[in-house]
Amino acid sequence: MNKPKTKMQPTSHLSAILSIQPIRLESKGRSQELEVRVSFPINGTALPIIIFSHGFGSSMEAYAPLVNYWAAHGFVVIQPNFLDSRQLSLNLQQDHSEALNIYLKNPLKHMMWRYRVDDVKSVLDQLDRIEDVLPLLKGRFDKNRIAAVGHSFGAQTTASLLGTRVVNNDGTLSEDLTDPRIKAGILLSVGGAGGEALSPFAKEHFPHLNQRYAEMKIQTLVVAGNQDSSPLTIKGPVWFTDAFYQSPGADNLLVLFGGEHMLGGISGYLVTETTDENPQRVHAVQQLTLAYLISALYPENIAWSAAKSSFKDANYDLGEIISK
């Protein structure tokens, strides 16, 4: 007789994991099929879910340091492949600068942010389909415990799902795209507020960054590097902390000292796009994001308060956590 699978909350105990791709989902009106990568522990039931949104020009195959870590500790991680992925319209051989040039020439660039939000909502609509396609996951989702995480452009995607609004040219706000199925969020290197904080380059090419956080009410952790300089803003690295200070939902801010846009290398192992490679910094992001999500989705769990205390005691030179 088969032993029943263990029902458990995410823990510090590691599990072997599986990652399966591509899983093709229905995607009406999309120029290419919506594909996702799914990573999950081989054991456990009632598994909480993370929808992870990759940065501009990246793909569902990236961010292994985070995705594998979360999955090994009890989460199902679903990574959509967005239309700006190099694997699709931007081709596998193109580097980030080439991808950016193609994006700037794309007549649909001003709506790319909106297509990404639609893709995430489509994934949430099709969780049952993902279970059907993956018999090893059948009946193992906890669909009442869903978090959204994103990095860079993916963080802007995630922020829209948490309640952030884009300010249109006429001063009106974009529609409310908050998804109530998402119970918590993490924004990694997320762009700050729009308006006069944006550089002329950003105002011309990235109108979706003319955003405001006043309506973002879902519980959120913001992670920023204090050396993250960007051509998109005139404010400098502090711009990447706006989401924390300007939204009612963001309750914690992790500032990583010396951290640049890739936060030490979260986008992959040995990737050339990382300019501040630092395994210790990546490990801090792994541990703290895991702890935050556990306590956000299981309020009785003290993982976050314990992780905060441990980080403060042992990593005073690596960063700081500010809580509201």
Secondary structure, DSSP 4 states (H G I P E B T S, - for coil): -PPPPPB----SS---EEEEEEEEE--TT-SS-EEEEEEEESS-BSEEEEEEE--TT--TT--HHHHHHHHHTT-EEEEE--TT-TTTTT-TT--HHHHHHHHHH-TTGGGHHHHHHHHHHHHHHTHHHHHHH-GGGTT-EEEEEEEEEEETHHHHHHHHHHT-EEBPTTSPBPP----TT--EEEEES-----GGGB-HHHHHH-GGG-EE-TT--S-EEEEEETT---TTBSS-GGGGGHHHHH-SSEEEEEEETT--TTTTTTT-TT-TT-SS--HHHHHHHHHHHHHHHHHHHSTT--HHHHHHHHHHHH-TTTEEEEE-
